[in-house]
Amino acid sequence: AMTLSDGTSVLPHLIVSVPDDHTNEMLGGLSGIKREALLCGEPSLHHGESYLANGATWEDPNTPRQNCPSQPVNGSPVTRVAVMQPYFMPYAGYFRLFVDTDVLVLYDDVQFPKEGWVHRNKLAASNGELRWLTIPLKRTPLSTKINELVYARDAQTKWIDRMNKFPVLEEATGDLIDLVRDLGNSPISFLVKCLAATANALRFRLPVVRSSELSMAGGTAGQTRVLEIVEKLGGTEYVNLSGGRNLYKEADFRRRNLKLTLLPGYEGDMASMLQRLLTEDVADLRAEIIRNVAKAR
């Protein structure tokens, strides 16, 4: 398990919620796993070490973790931490965080941004124009957190109707589209499932935890909250996408002996990975993301 700065521990995982059998099969034949699964695979492009390959998995929290992303082969500690809200099938640039960090924290215990990208994304409609595909959510108070979201009545039926308005989704077949068509019981579990499936398709393996699992003290928000998360994980560097340029102040990070790294703008198609995975070669998508990571160094 990953030991936090206060001595507590948290088990990092790529599938954060209790996965169903279909999701387990989609993500490497993990049917029967009772709780979390952590998938290990490609070498980390940050440390350059190799981890346990061939999709090795485990389910017993008491089993020693060896050669996995939370414990690199040479014993390197977690240093680079990213904190991002769990967007619905975001653009390829989001997945640089799965390549160039040691752990990704899905920021799920913060206020749900109703005008953001957590519950929706844009895809090409029948006329070629980009239109919103929105997950059917129940109306909730403004203060509702992402991990408190619930589906609207008849959400599954509404979801299929909304998806079928997009030719690329209506005509698609295969495991990925089957996974996306099934909302399951919880919006946060669905969002994490989609991120995990995308990362798995791209063969990116990284410890992922939800901020709600870190037992953080309440009362802080914004940059201060992010600083506390990085420190709790024992990180020394915070990595964010270029959109964080107006959210964080480098001087505040320096005062706490932390480095702030903002990735440059992404060079490539900004379309949702849902559309791109269904219409482009996954190897090309993976190469595009890795090229962007290498160029940023």
URCOR-V188002 format. One line per field, one symbol per residue. phi: phi as a letter, one per 20 degrees, with the letter a starting at -180 (. if undefined). A space follows every 10 residues. Layout:
phi: ???
This chain:
phi: .eeefenfcc efbeeeefee fffgffdome gofececded affffeened dgemmgcbce gefgeclcgf cggenfffce cdcbfffelf fgggffffdd cebddeeddc gfefdedfdb bdcfefenfe cfddffdffc fgefegfdfc ffflgfffff fffffdgfef efcoffffff fefmebgfff ffgfffffff femdcbfcce gfeelffend blgfffgffg ffemfcbddb fffegedcdg fffffdlded cdffgfdqfe fgfffffecc fffffgffff ffffffe
